[in-house]
Amino acid sequence: MNNIELPAEKEPEITSADEISLLVVILDTNPTQKMLRDKQNQLTNIVDSVVAFSNSHLMQKAQNKLAVMACHSKTSQFIYPGAKKPLDVRQVDGQYEAFLLVEKTVKQNLAELLASESSTAVTESLLAGAIAMALCYIARLQRTKPPGSKLNSRILVVSGSGDSASQYMNYMNVFFTAQKLNVVLDVCALDQHLSLLQQGCDITGGMYLKVPQITALLQFLLWVFLPEPPIREKLVLPPPVKVDYRAACFCHRELIDIGFVCSVCLSIFCKFSPICTTCHMVFKIPGPLAVKPKKRKLKL
């Protein structure tokens, strides 16, 4: 009678209705991108494709959430939802009000951001900082989510810029932070291969794709990046490309194949230095290898 086992309390199961899918789109709007210099109206086509893709994400489930960021040469900011009061939109030509709000807000805030850019200096895009801002936004929503719900977050980077080895450490920090937060990082390259962002996709379990034609951007976004990561395993998607895991040296910020690593702080250098410029550790200069004298055979 005393050995009666009470049934264990089962944890409440989270159904699909309790799951919230958050998508943060980071759009590279740096005017120094080659594709934007060649065709001035290219940015308009890319924005239209991103807006249609974002509305498709909201269309899948009522609980889905969306955020759109613009990454520029000197700043990164949210263009949806904006910092200002939401626009008062009404139905136009039968378009759903929520979709029209996304389109109007993104285009208006992006136009204000581009108009505020007065400098003509050629600088690289601050993609690492934009990803860090997106992770902070995701962490805030994770803390304020309704009890009993689950937040599935992912970040999509749409960029036509080249690799930026000067942001190597910033990239590595945000990649492993996203991995710890279970945030999937997807990358859609428009012009050049992005080896550093490709490493981030491999670390977080995301998809990397270089679009062969920008005119077909919307089709590739809907095909590859619209499905959730658990569903992608059941779909026929482009095969994964070989990941370029080259590191950037701390002295010249260039990607190298072979280098020297500090045994104290793990800084990477392309040439040997007796003093580590990061932790100021002093190393012994390697001298020439000692040559052992050959043993002479004794003649009997």
Disulfide bonds with the S-S distance in Angstrom:
none
